[in-house]
């Protein structure tokens, strides 16, 4: 799937892209307690989307990495579509 094909409510998304920015990590209160989260901006040749990185996912990627994401789902936060990776999903850095 390409970024420009992403729509709200889609699940089991598999996508590849390059990490072009990562926000500072922040702590938020969730229904599961306090969790660390950071936002990564990823892009492919069709566009950009924000990827929410939770807990141990944060340290798996760095700016400039090409990543492959599978099993993700699409949410909306502040009128912006976002990729989220559930526990059953996967993010991996692709060696070029």
C-alpha positions in Angstrom: 0.0 0.0 0.0 1.1 3.6 -0.7 0.6 6.5 1.7 -1.8 8.3 -0.7 -4.1 5.2 -0.6 -4.5 5.3 3.2 -8.0 6.0 4.5 -9.5 6.3 8.0 -10.6 2.9 9.4 -8.4 0.7 7.3 -6.6 -2.0 9.3 -3.9 -4.6 8.7 -1.9 -2.0 6.7 1.5 -2.9 5.3 3.6 0.0 4.1 7.2 0.9 3.5 8.7 4.4 3.9 11.6 6.5 5.1 11.6 8.1 8.5 12.2 11.9 7.9 11.5 13.2 11.4 10.9 11.9 15.0 9.5 14.0 17.7 10.7 14.2 21.3 9.3 11.3 23.5 6.5 12.4 25.8 4.5 10.6 28.5 0.8 10.3 28.1 -2.0 8.9 30.3 -3.8 6.0 28.5 -6.4 3.5 29.6 -3.4 1.2 30.2 -1.6 3.8 32.5 1.2 6.1 31.6 3.0 5.3 28.4 5.8 6.9 26.4 5.0 8.0 22.8 6.8 9.7 20.0 5.7 10.7 16.5 7.7 9.7 13.5 6.9 11.3 10.1 7.4 8.7 7.3 7.2 9.3 3.6 7.1 7.4 0.3 6.9 8.7 -3.2 3.2 9.4 -2.8 3.1 11.4 0.5 3.7 11.5 4.2 2.0 10.2 7.3 2.6 10.4 11.0 3.4 7.1 12.7 2.8 6.8 16.5 5.7 5.0 18.2 4.9 3.5 21.6 7.3 2.4 24.4 9.9 0.0 22.9 9.0 1.0 19.3 10.6 4.4 19.9 14.2 3.2 20.1 13.8 0.8 17.1 14.0 3.5 14.4 16.1 6.6 13.7 15.8 9.5 11.3 16.8 8.4 7.8 15.9 4.7 8.3 13.8 2.9 5.7 11.1 1.0 7.5 8.6 -1.8 6.7 5.4 -1.7 8.8 2.9 -4.5 8.8 -0.3 -5.1 10.7 -0.9 -1.4 11.3 -4.2 0.4 11.5 -5.3 4.0 10.7 -6.6 6.4 13.2 -7.4 10.1 13.2 -6.1 12.6 15.8 -6.7 16.4 15.4 -8.0 15.9 11.9 -4.8 14.1 10.8 -4.6 10.5 9.7 -2.0 8.5 11.7 -0.5 5.0 11.5 -0.5 3.0 14.7 1.1 -0.4 15.2 -0.7 -2.8 17.6 1.1 -5.4 19.7 0.4 -7.9 16.9 1.9 -5.6 14.3 5.5 -5.2 13.3 8.0 -2.5 12.4 11.4 -3.4 11.0 14.3 -1.4 9.6 15.2 -2.4 6.0 18.8 -2.5 5.1 19.4 -0.9 1.7 
